[in-house]
Amino acid sequence: MSISIKTRQAYAEIDEFLELLSEKQKNEIPKKLREFFKEEKDKDYFKIIDKDIPIKDQNLKEETLAIIALLNLQYWCKDKEEKRRLQEIYAQNEKKYQDMLYEKYNPNDIFKKEKSILQTNNKTKESMQMIEYKEPIFKRILNEILKILHIR
């Protein structure tokens, strides 16, 4: 399985983020996981993270923020009540996201849209009629005269 460039860039941002943490906070994350981020990150992608600016204002990738949220929930959040609250928030966000996806890609609506397109195409076909081209009357008379002259 190959890791996308976008994910590797997120790993680079995570690696940079982890470098800003205290040793205690860093050590709460398993060493294997930290090494994984370091090894799998995009080596050509550099994101400077300023520890004086809130994380939400750092213009980080969505994947990076998701990983930070997961690390917070899994390793840094020690209060059980806070963990429960965060899990509820994440579950609500996931439900909103799934609802949005369902609304956007609802199979019932897809077929309705296709039916609507077919109906529009049929109306267009119905409105288009074949027009029979008729030569002007003088030209037809002239052609008839020329036919008669060639026959006689």
N, C-alpha and C positions, 0 to 999 in steps of 0.2 A: 504494500500500500504506500503510495507516495503522498507526501505532505505538500499542500498547495503553497504557492508563494505568499499568499495572503496570511496563511497560518504561520509560516516561517517568520514573517515580519511581525506578527503578533508575539511570537516567542522571543524575538529580539527586543520588543518593547517590554515584555515580562522580565527578561534578563536584566535590562537596564533598570526597571522598577525594583527588582530584588536587590540590586547593588546599592540602592538608596536606603535600604532598611538597616536597622540595627542588627548586630550579630545575633542577639537573642531572637528577634523576629525571623531572621534568615534561617536559623537553626531549627525553628519549629516546623519548617518545611523539609521533608525528607531530602537527603543529599542526592539520591538518585533522580528525583524530580528536578531539582535545581540543575543537575548535570545534563538532564534531558533537554531542558530549555536552552542551555548553553550550546550543546552539540547540534541541535536541530534548528537553531535560529538562522535567519538569513544573514550571512556574514557581511553582505554589502549594504544592508539597511541599517541606518543609524537614526535613532529617535532620542532626542535629548529631553529628559524629564526633569522639570524644575520642582524640587521638593517644597518650594515656597508657594507654589500654585496648586489649588485643589485639583484632585485627580480628574474630576469631571470637566475641567477647563483645559486639560492637557492635549485635547484633540487626538486621543488614542483610538485605535481600531476597536470596533465593537467586540471582536473576539478577545482582545486584550482585557477589556473591561469585564467580560464574562469570566475569564480565567482568574482575574483578581478577585471577583466576587466569590468564585468557587474556593480559592485559596483562603479567603477571609472566613467563609463558612466552615471549611474543613479544618483549618489549622489555627487561625488566630482568634476566632470567636470562642470564648470559654464559657460565657454565660448561657445556660440552657434556654432561658426565656428569650434572650436575644437571638439565639439560633432558630428557635421556633418562629419568631417574628420574621426573620429573614427568609426562612423556608416558605412561609405563607406569601410573602411579597414575591418571591421567585415563582411560586406556583401561580399566583395571579397574573404575573407578567407572561408566563408561558401560556396560560389560558387565553389571554388577550391576543397573543401572537398566533396561536392556533386558530382562534376565531377569525382573525384577520385573513389568515391563509385560506380558511374554509370559505369565507365570503368572496375572496378574490378568485379562488379556483373551484368553486362549488360545481360539482358535476351536473347538477340539475340546471344551473344557469348556463353552463357551457353549451348544453344541448339546446336551450332556449335561444341563445345567441346564434347558434348554427342554424336553427330553424328560421330565425328572423332574417339571417343573411340569405337563406334559400328563398324565402318569400320575397325579399327585395329583388333578387335576381329574376324570379318569375315575373314580377311586375314589370321589370325592365324589359324582359323578353316580350311580354304582352304589349307593351307600349310601342315596341319597335315593329313596324309593319313593312312588308315587302311592297315596294312601289314598282308597278309595271311601267317600264319606260316605253312611251309611244312616240313615234316620230311625228313631227308636225304634218298636218294634213297635206300641205303642198309637196312636201318631200315624198309622202306616200303616193300621191297622184303621179308625180314625176317618175318614181320607181316603177309604178304600174305601166306607165306609158313606155318606159324603156324596156320592160319585159315584153310588151306586145311587139315592139319594133324588132326585137331580136328574134322573136318567134316567126314573124312573117317574112 
